Amino acid sequence: MRLLFALLLWMGAGLVRAQSLPLSIAAALERAQVPVQAVSVLVQPLEGGAPLLAVNETVPRNPASVMKLVTTFAAYETFGAQYRWTSRLVARGRVLGQELVGDLVLRSDGDPYLTAERAWKLLRTARALGIHTIRGRLILEADGLRIPPTDPFAFDGDGYRPYNTPASAELVNFNTVIVQLQPSSDGARVLATLHPPLAGVSVGNALKIETGACPADVVKRLETGVQEDAQGVAITLAGRYPASCGIRFLGLSPLPAERFASAMLEGIWRELGGRLLPADAPAPAGGEWLVATDDSPTLTEIAYQMNKWSSNPIARQLLALVGARRMPAAPDHVAAGASAVRSLLTEAGIDRHGVVLENGAGLSREERITAADLARLLQTVWNRPYAAEFIATLPVAGVDGTARRRFKDSPIREWAHVKTGTLRDVRAIAGFAQSQSGTPYVIAAVIEHANAAQAGEALTALFDWLWAH
């Protein structure tokens, strides 16, 4: 009886240790005025075994961009680490000398990384092969990807920001144009140029140049907008821009995906010296001529860009592509993707607490997952053949991506690969970390509270505490 009592005491003590936050973390939360009830943490040896720390680990919470780990897992499971998408440029009609009488069509299979540079290379091939004038249309077509219309303004009302770009069959260049800002050579004004060029889109530049120091958030301080009238679309810029800022960049999503694709293709074609004329009559009957093809980077390279810099457009597109691959007949491949991901998680024994998936990017107030399921997902990844490729897509603590400014003065610097997540009322982090003893761990932590923005110090303290083990 005494032995049983002692055993129960020992087990109870272990449970208390596992469920109590270390003093350094608790103190940081107290300074941020965040209660322990708003925090979920699980720190567990990578190879399994008892957790080093477990607090509210089975409470579903909003993980913000940490949800991209789930989307990455589903994409790897569906396509494989080395998968590539292929874009094809096709001339439909007849080529008469230097004139195509018909349409020049860029066919996409939903490629999540169809950039302006790759489109330029395809169109340049058409020019190099002798096509100068298109008497017809220059269009993008995407077959097999069904995505319902989504309001980019629905989340926070700022639908012209690239992070709100929804998935689209016509996605090119992440539906984003970069406005490059810089002082003129004489320092008298601010120049603004668009990359890539967009036909029918201009810049209404009312920026005032000034002297003085350059604020770190100078671009965020500018007043930006998009105006449309009979003459076209104008990106409007107003505010003050110190000459000391040099060259800065502003990303905007001024058009819906289908219109953006057409404007970009026409802008590049005209910049290459090509002409685009309306068709005098329907395109003559004839075969299709494959002008050029171009393969995307591998899924691993694409996931690298998505996770290192937390790209919402890539994540949303990947979720739709998973849905299209696994449920091709579904009327909505975004919803199908969410359903397919849940099935994949369940098959792997991960979804034990009811994962809620909306768009796969984490830019959502609906998405939910527990710290326990995040840790279990990472342990599952560790035992997959693509583990090295997956881990390489994650920011290195204190070094690059969204974690480059974190952990710079922490001993965990360079010893952790983590995905971070930030929303109003949410701070989250999950990934792989090693302690100073050389023991590898998976770690998942989510803070969901009105004061979460002040609780970043607690997450740093968590990793510092882990390093000491």
KOLKE-822273 format. One record per residue: y, x, z of N, C-alpha, C in turn. Coordinates in steps of 0.02 Angstrom, whole numbers, padded with zeros to 5 digits, always signed. Example, Ala and Ser with C-alpha at 12.3 -4.5 7.8 and 13.67 -1.06 7.14 Angstrom:
2
-00284+00660+00390-00225+00615+00390-00165+00660+00390/-00112+00642+00354-00053+00684+00357+00002+00645+00394/
This chain:
469
-00060+00042+00000+00000+00000+00000+00063+00044+00000/+00061+00096+00043+00119+00141+00045+00129+00176-00022/+00073+00194-00054+00077+00227-00120+00108+00181-00171/+00088+00116-00170+00117+00068-00217+00191+00058-00204/+00209+00055-00138+00280+00047-00121+00321+00106-00145/+00293+00166-00135+00329+00226-00158+00336+00227-00233/+00283+00205-00268+00285+00202-00341+00339+00154-00365/+00343+00096-00332+00394+00047-00351+00464+00074-00338/+00471+00110-00282+00537+00140-00268+00555+00191-00321/+00505+00232-00341+00518+00283-00392+00537+00250-00459/+00500+00197-00478+00515+00162-00541+00583+00130-00537/+00599+00101-00480+00664+00069-00472+00721+00119-00476/+00710+00177-00445+00762+00229-00449+00773+00252-00520/+00718+00259-00558+00724+00278-00627+00762+00227-00667/+00750+00163-00652+00784+00109-00688+00858+00111-00672/+00874+00123-00608+00945+00126-00589+00979+00183-00626/+00946+00242-00628+00976+00299-00663+00988+00283-00736/+00939+00249-00768+00944+00234-00839+00998+00183-00852/+01011+00137-00804+01057+00082-00816+01127+00096-00789/+01139+00154-00757+01204+00169-00729+01240+00220-00773/+01302+00206-00788+01341+00252-00829+01359+00314-00788/+01355+00373-00818+01378+00433-00785+01451+00427-00764/+01470+00462-00711+01537+00455-00683+01592+00469-00733/+01583+00520-00775+01635+00538-00824+01648+00482-00873/+01595+00448-00894+01602+00393-00942+01631+00332-00907/+01607+00317-00847+01632+00260-00810+01706+00268-00795/+01727+00329-00778+01798+00341-00763+01841+00331-00825/+01817+00353-00883+01855+00344-00945+01861+00270-00962/+01809+00232-00951+01812+00160-00963+01860+00126-00915/+01860+00149-00852+01905+00120-00803+01978+00133-00822/+01992+00193-00847+02060+00209-00868+02081+00165-00927/+02033+00149-00969+02047+00105-01027+02045+00032-01009/+02027+00017-00947+02021-00052-00923+01970-00092-00964/+01913-00059-00976+01857-00091-01011+01799-00097-00962/+01775-00157-00948+01719-00165-00902+01653-00142-00932/+01607-00123-00889+01541-00100-00912+01506-00154-00952/+01520-00217-00935+01487-00273-00970+01504-00275-01044/+01558-00241-01065+01580-00241-01135+01553-00182-01173/+01508-00144-01142+01483-00082-01171+01407-00084-01178/+01382-00061-01235+01310-00053-01246+01297+00020-01265/+01248+00050-01232+01232+00120-01246+01157+00130-01243/+01130+00168-01290+01061+00191-01285+01059+00263-01309/+01034+00307-01267+01023+00377-01284+00949+00390-01272/+00914+00410-01325+00842+00417-01320+00819+00480-01357/+00768+00514-01330+00741+00571-01367+00718+00550-01437/+00733+00592-01485+00719+00575-01555+00645+00560-01567/+00602+00596-01533+00531+00587-01543+00502+00530-01501/+00545+00493-01465+00522+00438-01425+00517+00456-01352/+00496+00408-01312+00492+00419-01240+00546+00380-01204/+00549+00389-01139+00597+00352-01098+00668+00369-01117/+00712+00320-01116+00782+00334-01133+00816+00377-01080/+00861+00418-01102+00901+00458-01056+00955+00415-01024/+00979+00366-01063+01030+00320-01038+01022+00254-01075/+01022+00199-01039+01016+00133-01070+01059+00084-01030/+01110+00057-01063+01155+00010-01031+01168-00048-01080/+01150-00108-01062+01161-00167-01104+01137-00157-01175/+01083-00119-01183+01062-00098-01250+01033-00154-01292/+01016-00211-01262+00988-00267-01301+01039-00323-01312/+01103-00309-01297+01155-00359-01309+01182-00352-01380/+01176-00403-01423+01203-00398-01491+01279-00391-01489/+01305-00343-01526+01377-00333-01530+01398-00318-01602/+01463-00323-01613+01491-00306-01679+01495-00230-01685/+01459-00200-01733+01458-00127-01738+01511-00098-01783/+01553-00141-01815+01602-00118-01865+01565-00077-01918/+01594-00021-01940+01565+00016-01996+01499+00050-01981/+01478+00052-01918+01412+00079-01902+01358+00037-01937/+01374-00025-01956+01326-00066-01993+01306-00034-02060/+01346+00013-02084+01329+00048-02146+01263+00087-02140/+01244+00104-02079+01179+00136-02069+01123+00090-02091/+01130+00026-02076+01079-00023-02095+01077-00030-02171/+01135-00033-02203+01138-00039-02275+01109+00023-02309/+01124+00082-02281+01097+00144-02308+01021+00144-02304/+00994+00124-02247+00922+00120-02238+00891+00074-02290/+00920+00015-02299+00893-00033-02348+00895-00006-02419/+00949+00029-02436+00956+00057-02503+00904+00111-02515/+00893+00155-02466+00843+00207-02472+00773+00176-02478/+00759+00125-02438+00694+00093-02440+00683+00059-02508/+00736+00034-02538+00730-00005-02600+00729+00040-02662/+00773+00090-02664+00782+00129-02726+00754+00200-02721/+00754+00229-02662+00735+00299-02656+00795+00344-02658/+00790+00402-02626+00847+00446-02617+00877+00472-02682/+00836+00479-02735+00860+00510-02797+00876+00460-02852/+00879+00397-02835+00891+00345-02886+00960+00353-02917/+00964+00339-02982+01028+00340-03018+01036+00274-03057/+01098+00252-03063+01114+00195-03106+01140+00222-03173/+01131+00184-03226+01150+00207-03293+01199+00159-03326/+01254+00187-03351+01303+00148-03389+01297+00167-03462/+01305+00117-03506+01297+00127-03578+01358+00100-03615/+01383+00139-03662+01437+00117-03705+01408+00098-03773/+01420+00036-03793+01389+00008-03853+01443-00018-03900/+01437-00001-03965+01481-00030-04016+01445-00090-04045/+01476-00148-04041+01445-00210-04064+01487-00236-04123/+01460-00232-04182+01496-00250-04243+01483-00198-04297/+01534-00181-04335+01527-00131-04388+01580-00078-04382/+01559-00016-04391+01606+00040-04392+01622+00055-04465/+01686+00046-04482+01709+00059-04551+01760+00116-04547/+01737+00175-04565+01781+00233-04559+01796+00247-04486/+01860+00245-04469+01881+00257-04400+01894+00192-04362/+01874+00137-04392+01887+00072-04361+01823+00036-04342/+01820+00013-04281+01765-00031-04260+01789-00103-04266/+01757-00140-04310+01772-00211-04317+01721-00247-04273/+01741-00263-04214+01697-00292-04164+01717-00269-04095/+01670-00266-04051+01685-00250-03981+01654-00183-03960/+01692-00147-03919+01664-00089-03886+01649-00110-03814/+01586-00107-03795+01563-00137-03733+01536-00083-03686/+01562-00081-03625+01534-00038-03573+01485-00081-03533/+01422-00065-03537+01371-00103-03501+01354-00068-03436/+01363-00105-03382+01349-00078-03315+01291-00116-03284/+01250-00081-03246+01196-00113-03209+01215-00123-03136/+01281-00129-03124+01305-00137-03056+01319-00072-03021/+01318-00017-03059+01330+00050-03033+01385+00050-02980/+01368+00069-02918+01419+00069-02865+01468+00128-02869/+01454+00175-02916+01496+00234-02920+01518+00246-02993/+01536+00192-03027+01562+00197-03095+01637+00212-03090/+01654+00276-03089+01722+00298-03078+01762+00299-03143/+01827+00306-03137+01871+00312-03195+01853+00375-03235/+01835+00429-03201+01818+00491-03236+01756+00481-03279/+01707+00445-03255+01647+00434-03294+01661+00386-03352/+01703+00336-03341+01722+00291-03396+01761+00330-03449/+01805+00375-03427+01843+00416-03474+01796+00457-03517/+01744+00486-03487+01697+00527-03526+01661+00485-03578/+01641+00425-03561+01608+00381-03609+01654+00362-03666/+01716+00343-03650+01764+00323-03702+01784+00383-03744/+01789+00441-03714+01806+00501-03752+01752+00516-03804/+01689+00502-03786+01635+00513-03834+01645+00469-03896/+01666+00406-03884+01679+00361-03941+01735+00389-03985/+01787+00416-03954+01841+00446-03993+01816+00508-04031/+01775+00549-03997+01751+00610-04029+01704+00594-04087/+01672+00536-04085+01628+00515-04140+01666+00482-04197/+01732+00478-04189+01772+00455-04246+01803+00386-04239/+01788+00349-04187+01818+00282-04179+01889+00290-04153/+01936+00264-04192+02006+00268-04174+02034+00200-04156/+02015+00150-04194+02041+00082-04185+01984+00034-04170/+01996-00007-04120+01950-00063-04105+01984-00127-04126/+01957-00160-04176+01984-00225-04196+01938-00278-04164/+01952-00291-04101+01910-00335-04062+01925-00325-03988/+01874-00320-03949+01883-00314-03877+01853-00249-03850/+01883-00227-03796+01856-00171-03757+01840-00200-03688/+01776-00210-03674+01758-00249-03615+01701-00216-03576/+01694-00239-03515+01637-00219-03473+01592-00279-03464/+01527-00268-03472+01478-00320-03461+01427-00296-03410/+01409-00340-03365+01358-00323-03315+01308-00380-03311/+01249-00367-03334+01197-00418-03334+01153-00409-03272/+01129-00464-03246+01079-00462-03194+01106-00457-03123/+01171-00457-03114+01199-00454-03047+01243-00516-03036/+01221-00559-02991+01256-00622-02980+01289-00620-02911/+01355-00621-02913+01395-00616-02851+01447-00671-02852/+01446-00716-02804+01496-00770-02803+01566-00743-02789/+01618-00779-02811+01686-00756-02797+01698-00751-02722/+01735-00698-02704+01751-00686-02633+01826-00673-02628/+01858-00705-02580+01929-00696-02570+01943-00631-02533/+01973-00581-02565+01987-00517-02530+02039-00524-02474/+02075-00580-02473+02125-00590-02421+02097-00623-02358/+02033-00643-02361+02005-00684-02308+02000-00647-02241/+01986-00582-02242+01973-00547-02178+02037-00537-02138/+02088-00507-02168+02149-00493-02130+02213-00507-02169/+02207-00542-02226+02266-00559-02265+02294-00503-02307/+02262-00445-02307+02288-00387-02345+02240-00371-02403/+02235-00418-02449+02186-00414-02502+02200-00361-02555/+02259-00330-02553+02273-00276-02601+02250-00208-02576/+02223-00205-02516+02198-00142-02489+02126-00132-02512/+02109-00072-02534+02041-00060-02561+01985-00076-02513/+01997-00070-02447+01943-00082-02400+01920-00155-02402/+01962-00200-02430+01943-00270-02434+01909-00288-02501/+01899-00239-02544+01868-00252-02609+01798-00280-02602/+01784-00339-02629+01716-00366-02625+01670-00336-02677/+01606-00349-02669+01558-00329-02720+01573-00368-02785/+01556-00338-02842+01569-00371-02906+01524-00341-02960/+01502-00383-03005+01464-00359-03062+01507-00314-03106/+01573-00324-03105+01620-00286-03147+01653-00229-03109/+01624-00206-03054+01656-00155-03013+01662-00089-03051/+01723-00063-03058+01734+00005-03084+01786+00039-03040/+01776+00102-03028+01823+00143-02990+01840+00111-02922/+01790+00075-02894+01798+00042-02829+01855-00009-02829/+01873-00031-02890+01928-00079-02900+01993-00052-02870/+02001+00014-02874+02057+00046-02840+02098+00090-02887/+02163+00082-02884+02208+00127-02919+02244+00169-02867/+02252+00233-02881+02287+00278-02835+02359+00287-02860/+02406+00272-02816+02477+00285-02831+02494+00353-02801/+02510+00401-02845+02529+00467-02821+02605+00470-02811/+02625+00488-02752+02696+00493-02734+02716+00566-02726/+02774+00584-02753+02797+00653-02746+02871+00657-02763/+02907+00705-02733+02977+00714-02750+02983+00741-02822/+03036+00721-02855+03048+00747-02922+03067+00821-02918/+03066+00855-02975+03079+00927-02975+03148+00945-02949/+03197+00899-02957+03264+00913-02932+03274+00885-02861/+03221+00854-02834+03226+00827-02766+03270+00767-02758/+03289+00734-02813+03336+00679-02810+03303+00611-02801/+03238+00606-02817+03206+00541-02814+03131+00550-02801/+03098+00494-02790+03026+00494-02779+02992+00469-02842/+02944+00507-02867+02906+00487-02926+02842+00452-02904/+02822+00403-02942+02760+00366-02928+02721+00358-02992/+02659+00383-02992+02617+00378-03052+02551+00347-03032/+02519+00314-03082+02456+00279-03070+02397+00317-03098/+02345+00321-03060+02282+00353-03081+02224+00307-03060/+02185+00283-03107+02190+00291-03179+02245+00246-03208/+02262+00256-03272+02311+00211-03302+02282+00142-03309/+02323+00091-03297+02302+00021-03304+02348-00013-03354/+02320-00037-03409+02360-00072-03459+02389-00135-03428/+02454-00145-03438+02487-00205-03413+02508-00201-03340/+02497-00142-03308+02517-00133-03238+02569-00078-03234/+02626-00094-03203+02680-00045-03197+02696-00036-03123/+02743+00010-03110+02765+00023-03041+02839+00005-03035/+02854-00039-02988+02924-00053-02970+02943-00009-02912/+02975+00048-02927+02986+00100-02877+03056+00096-02848/+03062+00073-02786+03127+00070-02752+03128+00118-02692/+03086+00169-02694+03083+00216-02638+03147+00259-02634/+03169+00272-02574+03228+00313-02562+03205+00380-02533/+03225+00434-02566+03207+00500-02541+03256+00521-02487/+03230+00558-02437+03273+00579-02382+03250+00647-02355/+03290+00676-02313+03273+00739-02281+03238+00724-02215/+03216+00776-02182+03185+00767-02117+03110+00778-02118/+03081+00774-02059+03009+00786-02052+02969+00729-02083/+02908+00745-02102+02864+00695-02134+02819+00664-02081/+02825+00599-02070+02780+00565-02022+02708+00567-02048/+02661+00573-02003+02591+00575-02023+02570+00511-02058/+02601+00456-02039+02583+00391-02068+02635+00367-02119/+02665+00414-02155+02720+00396-02200+02699+00343-02251/+02638+00349-02277+02616+00301-02328+02608+00231-02298/+02584+00227-02236+02575+00162-02204+02642+00128-02190/+02694+00168-02184+02761+00140-02168+02794+00109-02229/+02770+00125-02288+02802+00099-02349+02789+00025-02358/+02837-00009-02388+02827-00080-02405+02797-00084-02475/+02737-00111-02479+02703-00116-02543+02686-00188-02558/+02680-00203-02622+02662-00270-02642+02640-00271-02715/+02618-00328-02737+02598-00338-02807+02631-00402-02832/+02668-00396-02886+02701-00454-02915+02677-00464-02987/+02668-00526-03007+02644-00540-03074+02689-00591-03107/+02706-00578-03170+02745-00626-03209+02721-00622-03282/+02759-00652-03326+02738-00654-03396+02734-00584-03428/+02771-00537-03400+02772-00469-03428+02713-00426-03404/+02680-00449-03352+02623-00410-03327+02624-00406-03251/+02592-00355-03225+02585-00346-03153+02625-00284-03132/+02662-00291-03078+02702-00234-03053+02681-00220-02981/+02666-00157-02968+02656-00133-02900+02724-00113-02872/+02746-00146-02819+02813-00134-02792+02809-00086-02733/+02857-00040-02731+02861+00010-02678+02932+00012-02651/+02939+00009-02586+03005+00014-02554+02998+00051-02488/+03054+00078-02466+03053+00115-02403+03081+00185-02412/+03074+00226-02361+03100+00294-02361+03043+00345-02364/+03055+00397-02404+03003+00447-02415+03035+00516-02407/+03021+00552-02352+03050+00618-02343+03023+00668-02395/+03066+00708-02423+03047+00758-02473+02995+00806-02445/+02997+00816-02378+02950+00863-02347+02878+00838-02349/+02868+00775-02368+02800+00748-02372+02761+00775-02432/+02798+00801-02482+02764+00827-02541+02725+00773-02577/+02663+00788-02595+02622+00739-02632+02578+00700-02583/+02582+00635-02587+02540+00590-02547+02510+00537-02593/+02459+00503-02568+02422+00456-02609+02417+00388-02574/+02424+00336-02613+02419+00268-02589+02368+00231-02632/+02314+00206-02601+02264+00168-02638+02278+00093-02635/+02274+00060-02692+02285-00012-02695+02234-00045-02741/+02221-00108-02729+02177-00148-02771+02217-00207-02797/+02254-00197-02852+02304-00246-02873+02277-00304-02913/+02214-00300-02937+02187-00351-02982+02116-00369-02962/+02095-00430-02978+02024-00446-02970+01982-00401-03014/+01919-00392-02996+01876-00341-03027+01872-00347-03103/+01863-00406-03129+01856-00413-03202+01919-00392-03238/+01977-00412-03212+02040-00393-03243+02054-00319-03233/+02036-00292-03176+02046-00221-03163+02006-00180-03213/+01943-00200-03224+01900-00162-03270+01930-00162-03340/+01952-00219-03364+01982-00223-03431+02045-00181-03436/+02088-00186-03384+02151-00148-03384+02138-00073-03382/+02088-00052-03344+02072+00019-03339+02044+00046-03404/+01996+00009-03434+01967+00032-03497+02019+00037-03552/+02062-00014-03556+02115-00012-03607+02164+00045-03593/+02182+00054-03530+02229+00107-03513+02202+00176-03531/+02139+00188-03517+02108+00253-03534+02103+00260-03610/+02082+00206-03644+02074+00209-03717+02140+00227-03751/+02194+00195-03730+02259+00209-03761+02283+00279-03743/+02268+00302-03683+02288+00370-03663+02250+00422-03704/+02190+00404-03726+02151+00449-03769+02174+00447-03842/+02224+00406-03855+02250+00402-03923+02219+00347-03965/+02177+00306-03935+02146+00252-03971+02192+00191-03977/+02176+00148-04025+02214+00085-04034+02168+00027-04021/+02197-00027-03995+02161-00088-03982+02199-00146-04013/+02169-00178-04063+02201-00232-04100+02160-00296-04093/+02194-00353-04095+02157-00415-04092+02115-00425-04155/+02059-00458-04147+02014-00469-04204+02044-00521-04251/+02039-00508-04317+02063-00557-04366+02015-00615-04372/+01952-00601-04357+01899-00651-04364+01844-00632-04316/+01795-00676-04307+01738-00658-04264+01705-00594-04289/+01678-00556-04242+01646-00492-04260+01591-00504-04311/+01588-00463-04363+01536-00472-04414+01466-00460-04385/+01419-00494-04413+01350-00485-04390+01328-00413-04403/+01291-00387-04359+01267-00319-04366+01233-00296-04303/+01203-00241-04306+01168-00217-04247+01215-00186-04197/+01187-00161-04143+01225-00126-04093+01211-00051-04098/+01262-00013-04090+01256+00059-04093+01269+00087-04024/+01220+00123-03997+01229+00155-03932+01272+00217-03941/+01331+00214-03914+01380+00268-03923+01370+00323-03871/+01359+00304-03809+01353+00355-03756+01321+00324-03694/+01291+00365-03653+01264+00344-03588+01286+00393-03535/+01286+00370-03474+01305+00414-03419+01270+00390-03355/+01237+00436-03322+01202+00420-03259+01248+00432-03200/+01240+00390-03150+01277+00397-03088+01251+00457-03049/+01288+00479-02998+01259+00526-02950+01198+00493-02917/+01158+00531-02882+01101+00502-02847+01124+00457-02791/+01078+00413-02768+01094+00370-02712+01116+00412-02652/+01085+00469-02641+01105+00511-02584+01177+00534-02591/+01197+00555-02650+01267+00576-02661+01315+00518-02652/+01294+00458-02673+01337+00399-02665+01341+00380-02592/+01284+00381-02557+01283+00365-02485+01324+00416-02446/+01325+00478-02469+01366+00530-02438+01440+00509-02438/+01464+00486-02496+01533+00464-02501+01545+00401-02459/+01496+00357-02459+01503+00294-02421+01507+00307-02346/+01462+00348-02320+01459+00358-02248+01509+00409-02222/+01519+00463-02260+01568+00513-02237+01638+00482-02231/+01656+00439-02280+01724+00412-02282+01725+00337-02271/+01668+00308-02253+01663+00238-02235+01689+00192-02289/+01661+00198-02349+01683+00158-02406+01653+00088-02404/+01695+00039-02393+01672-00031-02393+01650-00055-02462/+01687-00039-02516+01664-00062-02582+01594-00038-02600/+01578+00025-02585+01511+00050-02601+01459+00013-02560/+01472+00004-02495+01423-00029-02452+01411-00101-02475/+01463-00136-02492+01455-00206-02514+01416-00208-02579/+01430-00162-02624+01395-00161-02688+01321-00144-02678/+01306-00097-02634+01237-00079-02621+01198-00138-02593/+01229-00176-02548+01194-00235-02521+01176-00284-02576/+01223-00296-02623+01209-00342-02679+01155-00313-02724/+01155-00248-02734+01104-00217-02777+01035-00221-02745/+01032-00213-02679+00967-00223-02645+00942-00294-02655/+00988-00342-02650+00969-00411-02662+00945-00424-02733/+00980-00394-02781+00960-00403-02852+00893-00372-02866/+00878-00315-02835+00815-00282-02847+00757-00319-02815/+00767-00343-02755+00713-00374-02718+00706-00449-02731/+00760-00482-02750+00759-00554-02765+00799-00566-02829/+00774-00543-02886+00814-00546-02948+00833-00617-02969/+00793-00666-02952+00807-00735-02973+00856-00771-02926/+00875-00739-02872+00919-00772-02823+00987-00787-02855/+01018-00845-02838+01083-00862-02867+01141-00821-02837/+01130-00792-02778+01182-00754-02744+01150-00690-02719/+01165-00634-02752+01132-00571-02734+01160-00539-02670/+01219-00560-02648+01243-00536-02584+01203-00568-02527/+01196-00634-02530+01155-00668-02480+01082-00644-02484/+01057-00634-02545+00989-00609-02553+00982-00540-02523/+01034-00499-02531+01032-00432-02501+01028-00435-02426/+01067-00479-02395+01065-00486-02322+00996-00508-02299/+00967-00555-02336+00900-00579-02319+00847-00524-02327/+00854-00486-02382+00807-00431-02394+00812-00377-02341/+00872-00363-02319+00881-00312-02267+00848-00334-02202/+00857-00396-02184+00825-00420-02122+00749-00415-02127/+00722-00430-02186+00649-00423-02196+00627-00351-02190/+00665-00305-02219+00648-00234-02215+00650-00210-02142/+00700-00232-02105+00705-00212-02035+00646-00239-01995/+00629-00302-02008+00573-00333-01972+00508-00297-01987/+00497-00281-02051+00436-00245-02071+00431-00177-02036/+00488-00146-02024+00488-00081-01991+00489-00086-01915/+00487-00147-01888+00488-00157-01816+00555-00144-01785/+00609-00153-01823+00675-00137-01798+00714-00198-01774/+00712-00252-01812+00753-00310-01796+00719-00352-01741/+00729-00330-01679+00697-00364-01623+00746-00409-01585/+00808-00408-01602+00858-00445-01563+00904-00487-01608/+00883-00498-01670+00922-00543-01713+00982-00511-01745/+00971-00467-01793+01026-00435-01829+01062-00487-01872/+01128-00487-01870+01169-00532-01912+01205-00489-01963/+01192-00502-02027+01220-00462-02081+01260-00508-02127/+01321-00488-02144+01364-00528-02188+01377-00492-02254/+01404-00431-02250+01421-00395-02311+01395-00323-02312/+01365-00301-02258+01335-00234-02255+01384-00178-02245/+01449-00193-02244+01500-00140-02236+01525-00135-02165/+01515-00189-02126+01542-00190-02058+01611-00219-02053/+01644-00232-02110+01710-00264-02108+01699-00339-02101/+01684-00359-02040+01662-00428-02028+01671-00443-01954/+01684-00506-01939+01684-00529-01870+01618-00562-01853/+01574-00567-01901+01510-00602-01891+01452-00554-01879/+01453-00495-01907+01395-00450-01904+01381-00429-01833/+01316-00425-01818+01293-00407-01750+01230-00365-01754/+01224-00318-01707+01163-00280-01698+01166-00250-01628/+01108-00234-01599+01107-00205-01532+01102-00129-01537/+01121-00097-01482+01114-00024-01479+01040-00005-01484/+00997-00047-01455+00925-00033-01458+00900-00033-01530/+00922-00082-01570+00899-00085-01639+00929-00029-01681/+00991-00009-01666+01020+00047-01702+00980+00111-01688/+00964+00122-01624+00925+00182-01607+00856+00180-01638/+00826+00121-01639+00759+00114-01669+00762+00128-01744/+00815+00106-01776+00824+00119-01848+00828+00194-01861/+00866+00229-01819+00874+00302-01829+00808+00338-01817/+00770+00315-01768+00704+00346-01757+00657+00332-01816/+00663+00273-01845+00623+00256-01904+00641+00302-01963/+00707+00311-01973+00730+00355-02027+00703+00425-02018/+00701+00449-01956+00678+00517-01942+00606+00528-01968/+00567+00475-01970+00497+00480-01991+00487+00459-02064/+00541+00452-02101+00537+00437-02172+00544+00502-02212/+00517+00504-02273+00523+00565-02314+00594+00582-02334/+00639+00533-02330+00709+00545-02349+00753+00561-02289/+00723+00579-02232+00762+00590-02170+00818+00640-02180/+00803+00697-02211+00854+00750-02220+00912+00725-02262/+00897+00689-02316+00950+00663-02360+00992+00612-02323/+00960+00568-02285+00997+00517-02248+01044+00549-02198/+01018+00596-02158+01060+00627-02107+01119+00664-02138/+01108+00694-02196+01162+00732-02229+01220+00688-02251/+01209+00622-02256+01263+00578-02276+01311+00562-02218/+01291+00579-02157+01331+00560-02098+01383+00613-02082/+01442+00592-02059+01493+00641-02039+01468+00688-01984/+01488+00750-01988+01471+00800-01938+01527+00799-01885/+01507+00793-01822+01556+00787-01768+01606+00845-01768/+01670+00827-01771+01723+00876-01769+01733+00916-01831/+01697+00899-01886+01699+00941-01946+01723+00903-02008/+01693+00846-02024+01710+00813-02087+01707+00737-02081/+01726+00705-02137+01724+00633-02140+01765+00599-02086/+01743+00540-02066+01780+00503-02015+01773+00532-01945/+01730+00583-01937+01722+00615-01871+01758+00682-01868/+01797+00699-01919+01827+00765-01922+01879+00776-01867/+01912+00723-01845+01964+00730-01794+01936+00718-01724/+01874+00696-01720+01843+00684-01655+01801+00745-01635/+01793+00754-01571+01748+00805-01544+01768+00877-01562/+01831+00887-01583+01852+00954-01601+01848+01003-01542/+01862+00977-01483+01860+01019-01424+01798+01006-01381/+01751+00970-01409+01690+00953-01373+01635+01003-01388/+01592+01019-01340+01536+01065-01354+01487+01036-01404/+01489+00970-01415+01443+00939-01463+01466+00951-01535/+01525+00980-01544+01551+00992-01612+01499+01029-01654/+01487+01003-01714+01439+01029-01762+01366+01014-01743/+01354+00986-01684+01286+00973-01662+01267+00900-01665/+01308+00860-01698+01293+00788-01704+01312+00764-01773/+01270+00722-01802+01285+00685-01864+01292+00612-01844/+01350+00583-01853+01363+00516-01827+01400+00472-01877/+01388+00408-01872+01428+00359-01908+01473+00324-01858/+01537+00320-01874+01585+00288-01829+01604+00219-01854/+01628+00178-01809+01650+00111-01828+01712+00090-01789/+01761+00063-01825+01824+00043-01794+01847-00024-01822/+01858-00071-01779+01891-00134-01794+01936-00151-01735/+01980-00199-01745+02016-00224-01687+01965-00248-01635/+01970-00223-01575+01927-00242-01519+01858-00209-01522/+01846-00163-01569+01780-00131-01574+01788-00056-01584/+01749-00017-01547+01739+00054-01560+01664+00066-01554/+01635+00097-01606+01563+00107-01607+01546+00175-01636/+01487+00200-01618+01463+00263-01646+01387+00265-01639/+01354+00293-01688+01281+00300-01686+01261+00357-01731/+01207+00392-01711+01183+00447-01753+01134+00491-01716/+01131+00553-01739+01085+00603-01712+01126+00658-01678/+01103+00679-01619+01138+00732-01583+01088+00777-01547/+01109+00839-01535+01066+00887-01501+01100+00910-01438/+01063+00916-01383+01090+00942-01321+01087+01018-01321/+01120+01049-01272+01120+01122-01270+01051+01151-01257/+01005+01110-01232+00937+01133-01221+00896+01134-01286/+00926+01106-01339+00891+01104-01403+00853+01039-01414/+00858+00992-01368+00823+00928-01374+00862+00882-01420/+00830+00854-01473+00864+00807-01517+00861+00736-01490/+00915+00699-01498+00919+00631-01474+00946+00585-01529/+00930+00521-01523+00968+00470-01560+01014+00437-01509/+01072+00419-01532+01122+00391-01487+01157+00333-01522/+01168+00279-01485+01204+00221-01512+01247+00192-01456/+01310+00180-01471+01356+00153-01421+01406+00107-01455/+01417+00049-01425+01465+00000-01451+01507-00025-01394/+01572-00023-01403+01620-00052-01355+01653-00110-01390/+01647-00169-01363+01676-00230-01392+01719-00264-01339/+01785-00252-01344+01830-00276-01292+01901-00272-01319/+01947-00311-01292+02016-00311-01315+02048-00242-01306/+02024-00201-01259+02051-00135-01247+02008-00079-01278/+01966-00097-01325+01921-00047-01355+01959+00011-01385/+02017-00002-01413+02056+00051-01445+02075+00107-01396/+02078+00091-01332+02096+00140-01282+02035+00176-01252/+01975+00157-01277+01913+00182-01245+01880+00238-01284/+01914+00267-01332+01884+00322-01371+01864+00381-01327/+01901+00393-01274+01886+00448-01228+01816+00439-01197/+01797+00376-01186+01731+00363-01156+01675+00384-01203/+01684+00374-01269+01633+00395-01317+01628+00471-01320/+01685+00504-01317+01684+00578-01315+01648+00601-01252/+01663+00569-01195+01630+00587-01132+01555+00577-01136/+01534+00526-01172+01462+00513-01181+01428+00571-01215/+01459+00597-01268+01429+00653-01305+01433+00718-01264/+01487+00727-01227+01491+00786-01183+01436+00784-01131/+01424+00725-01104+01372+00717-01053+01303+00731-01084/+01292+00707-01145+01228+00718-01178+01216+00793-01189/+01269+00828-01209+01262+00900-01223+01235+00938-01163/+01253+00916-01104+01233+00951-01043+01159+00945-01028/+01122+00903-01064+01051+00893-01049+01005+00937-01091/
